[in-house]
Amino acid sequence: MICPYCQYKWLPRKAKPKACPRCKARLDWIKGLTDKVERQQRRFDWFKKPTDTKPKTNEEVGKYMNVEKAAKYLSVHPYSLYRWLYQGLIPYTKVNNRICIAQEDIKDYIKKHKIGVS
C-alpha cells in the first residue's frame, strides 16, 4: 500500500487501514481518496515554474546594479554611495525594499562630475 500524502510504502495488517503509519494521515476509503489527492495536487501546482517564459538576456540582467556593485564600479565606499543616493545626486529605484541603480544613471553621474585636465 502507498500513502497518497507522503508516498510511504508499507504492508498493511488489515485489508483497509484507517491511517498511514508514517504520517498518520487518515485514509478515507468511503469518500473518494483520489479526489483528495487531486485537490492537494492542484493546491501545490502554483509552486511550479512556468515553462513558457523566455530566459533573460545579458542586456536585461546587467541593466541594474545593487549598491555594492555600483560602489565597486565607482571605486567608492558603499556608505558614500548611500549618501549620494539619499541626497538625490544619483537616481535610484526600490524593488522589494532593495535599492537598484541603473547603469545609465551611474554613467550620467560620471559624465556630469568629470573634471577636465588643464
C-alpha distance (Angstrom), angle and dihedral (degrees) to the residues before:
residue distance angle dihedral
M1 . . .
I2 3.83 . .
C3 3.80 123.1 .
P4 3.83 109.5 -127.9
Y5 3.82 91.3 -147.5
C6 3.81 105.0 47.9
Q7 3.84 99.8 13.4
Y8 3.83 90.7 -125.9
K9 3.81 114.9 160.6
W10 3.80 120.1 -144.7
L11 3.78 143.0 147.2
P12 3.81 108.6 -111.3
R13 3.80 120.1 -138.6
K14 3.80 91.6 -145.6
A15 3.79 129.0 48.5
K16 3.80 92.4 -116.0
P17 3.83 112.7 21.8
K18 3.80 118.0 -157.5
A19 3.81 98.5 -142.7
C20 3.79 142.1 14.5
P21 3.82 111.6 -100.6
R22 3.80 92.8 -140.5
C23 3.83 106.7 43.6
K24 3.83 96.9 16.4
A25 3.80 89.9 -131.2
R26 3.76 112.1 163.5
L27 3.77 111.4 -116.0
D28 3.76 107.9 -144.1
W29 3.80 107.6 -155.5
I30 3.78 97.9 170.7
K31 3.79 96.6 57.1
G32 3.77 119.8 48.4
L33 3.79 109.2 -74.4
T34 3.77 90.4 -168.6
D35 3.81 90.7 59.6
K36 3.79 90.1 59.5
V37 3.77 92.1 50.2
E38 3.81 91.5 48.7
R39 3.79 92.1 49.3
Q40 3.79 90.6 49.5
Q41 3.80 91.0 48.8
R42 3.82 91.9 50.6
R43 3.80 90.6 48.7
F44 3.82 92.0 57.2
D45 3.81 97.3 39.1
W46 3.79 91.8 93.4
F47 3.83 89.1 67.7
K48 3.79 90.2 68.8
K49 3.77 117.0 96.4
P50 3.80 116.0 -117.8
T51 3.78 111.4 -107.5
D52 3.80 97.5 -155.3
T53 3.82 96.4 68.2
K54 3.76 114.5 107.3
P55 3.82 118.0 -130.0
K56 3.79 118.4 -103.8
T57 3.76 117.8 -104.0
N58 3.79 123.1 -127.2
E59 3.80 90.1 -104.7
E60 3.82 92.5 57.7
V61 3.80 94.0 44.7
G62 3.80 95.8 47.3
K63 3.81 95.3 45.7
Y64 3.82 95.0 94.5
M65 3.81 133.8 39.3
N66 3.76 133.2 -159.9
V67 3.80 120.6 -127.6
E68 3.80 95.6 -94.0
K69 3.82 94.3 52.1
A70 3.80 92.4 44.2
A71 3.81 91.2 49.4
K72 3.78 90.3 50.8
Y73 3.82 89.9 48.1
L74 3.82 90.8 51.7
S75 3.85 92.8 40.6
V76 3.80 93.0 -125.9
H77 3.79 134.9 119.0
P78 3.83 114.7 -90.4
Y79 3.83 90.2 -120.9
S80 3.81 89.4 59.3
L81 3.78 90.1 51.2
Y82 3.82 91.2 48.9
R83 3.81 88.6 52.8
W84 3.83 91.5 50.8
L85 3.80 90.8 48.0
Y86 3.79 93.9 51.1
Q87 3.82 91.4 44.6
G88 3.81 88.1 56.2
L89 3.80 96.7 -116.9
I90 3.81 92.2 124.4
P91 3.82 121.1 33.3
Y92 3.80 117.4 -129.9
T93 3.78 141.5 171.8
K94 3.78 130.5 -140.6
V95 3.79 119.0 -132.9
N96 3.81 116.8 -179.1
N97 3.80 89.2 -14.2
R98 3.83 91.6 -55.1
I99 3.76 125.0 116.8
C100 3.81 115.1 -118.7
I101 3.79 121.4 -171.5
A102 3.80 122.6 -164.1
Q103 3.79 116.1 -128.6
E104 3.79 90.3 -132.3
D105 3.82 90.5 58.1
I106 3.79 90.9 52.0
K107 3.81 91.2 49.3
D108 3.82 90.1 48.6
Y109 3.80 90.0 51.3
I110 3.81 90.5 51.8
K111 3.82 91.2 49.5
K112 3.83 92.4 48.9
H113 3.79 94.2 49.8
K114 3.78 97.9 40.7
I115 3.78 112.6 127.8
G116 3.78 117.2 -148.6
V117 3.80 120.5 -127.1
S118 3.81 113.8 -116.0
